[in-house]
Amino acid sequence: MSRRSAARAKWAHAAPIFAALGDETRLALVGRLGDGGPLSITRLSEGASVTRQAITKHLEVLAEAGLVKGERTGLERLWTVDGTRLEEARRCLDEISRQWDSALERLKEFVER
């Protein structure tokens, strides 16, 4: 396996997380759920510039990526953030940050020589 293939495989599990979070509306939904706890689509669509149907579709994308969970309570579904996948994304970003720090340190040492 080439170095590039190995790197690609290493990050493949996290790609759906970042793809789902790459949309402004979905990122805002995760933020609202993180701040407000379990919320219904009705509550999530209050003040939104998109329809309830659009919110539902965005939540489905987030759920497919494992970022949110919906649980039926009576007549409505309450949505919550699944912190496990967000933690996975954080670990990926931390590793990338360490790699950049290391690369910058090597560059600094090279320039100073």
C-alpha positions as CSV (number, residue, x, y, z in Angstrom):
1,M,0.0,0.0,0.0
2,S,1.4,3.4,-1.0
3,R,1.9,6.1,1.6
4,R,-1.0,8.1,0.0
5,S,-3.3,5.1,0.1
6,A,-2.5,4.5,3.7
7,A,-3.2,8.1,4.6
8,R,-6.4,8.0,2.7
9,A,-7.5,4.8,4.4
10,K,-6.6,6.3,7.8
11,W,-9.0,9.2,7.4
12,A,-11.8,7.3,5.4
13,H,-13.8,6.6,8.6
14,A,-14.0,10.3,9.4
15,A,-14.9,11.6,6.0
16,P,-18.7,11.2,6.4
17,I,-18.5,13.2,9.6
18,F,-16.8,16.2,7.9
19,A,-18.9,15.9,4.8
20,A,-22.1,16.1,6.9
21,L,-20.7,19.0,8.9
22,G,-19.6,20.8,5.7
23,D,-23.0,22.2,5.2
24,E,-23.8,25.5,7.1
25,T,-27.4,24.4,8.0
26,R,-26.3,21.0,9.3
27,L,-23.4,22.6,11.3
28,A,-25.9,25.0,12.9
29,L,-28.3,22.2,13.7
30,V,-25.5,20.3,15.5
31,G,-24.6,23.5,17.4
32,R,-28.3,24.0,18.4
33,L,-28.6,20.4,19.6
34,G,-25.3,20.7,21.5
35,D,-26.5,23.8,23.3
36,G,-30.2,23.0,23.8
37,G,-30.4,19.3,24.4
38,P,-33.1,17.2,22.8
39,L,-35.1,19.2,20.4
40,S,-38.0,18.4,18.0
41,I,-38.0,19.4,14.4
42,T,-40.6,22.0,15.3
43,R,-38.2,23.6,17.7
44,L,-35.2,23.2,15.4
45,S,-37.1,25.0,12.6
46,E,-38.1,28.0,14.7
47,G,-36.3,31.0,13.2
48,A,-34.7,28.9,10.5
49,S,-34.5,30.2,7.0
50,V,-35.4,26.7,5.6
51,T,-38.5,24.6,5.8
52,R,-39.3,21.8,8.3
53,Q,-38.9,19.4,5.5
54,A,-35.4,20.7,4.8
55,I,-34.5,20.4,8.5
56,T,-35.7,16.8,8.4
57,K,-33.5,16.0,5.4
58,H,-30.5,17.7,7.1
59,L,-31.1,15.7,10.3
60,E,-31.3,12.5,8.2
61,V,-27.9,13.3,6.7
62,L,-26.4,14.0,10.2
63,A,-28.0,10.7,11.5
64,E,-26.4,8.7,8.6
65,A,-23.1,10.2,9.6
66,G,-23.7,9.1,13.2
67,L,-23.7,12.7,14.5
68,V,-27.3,12.9,15.8
69,K,-30.0,10.5,17.0
70,G,-33.7,10.8,16.8
71,E,-36.0,9.1,19.3
72,R,-39.7,9.0,19.0
73,T,-41.5,10.5,22.0
74,G,-45.2,10.5,21.6
75,L,-46.2,12.2,18.4
76,E,-42.8,13.8,17.8
77,R,-39.2,12.8,17.4
78,L,-36.6,14.4,19.7
79,W,-33.1,14.8,18.3
80,T,-29.9,14.8,20.2
81,V,-26.2,15.0,19.4
82,D,-24.2,11.7,19.5
83,G,-20.9,12.8,21.0
84,T,-19.0,9.7,20.0
85,R,-18.7,10.7,16.4
86,L,-17.9,14.4,17.3
87,E,-15.2,13.1,19.6
88,E,-13.8,11.1,16.7
89,A,-13.8,14.2,14.5
90,R,-12.0,16.1,17.3
91,R,-9.3,13.4,17.5
92,C,-8.8,13.6,13.7
93,L,-8.4,17.4,13.9
94,D,-6.0,17.1,16.8
95,E,-3.9,14.6,14.9
96,I,-3.8,16.9,11.8
97,S,-2.9,19.8,14.1
98,R,0.0,17.8,15.5
99,Q,1.2,16.9,12.0
100,W,1.1,20.6,11.0
101,D,3.0,21.6,14.2
102,S,5.6,19.0,13.4
103,A,5.9,20.1,9.8
104,L,6.3,23.8,10.9
105,E,8.9,22.8,13.4
106,R,10.9,21.0,10.8
107,L,10.6,23.9,8.5
108,K,11.8,26.3,11.2
109,E,14.8,24.1,12.0
110,F,15.6,24.0,8.3
111,V,15.4,27.7,7.8
112,E,17.5,28.4,10.9
113,R,20.3,26.1,9.8
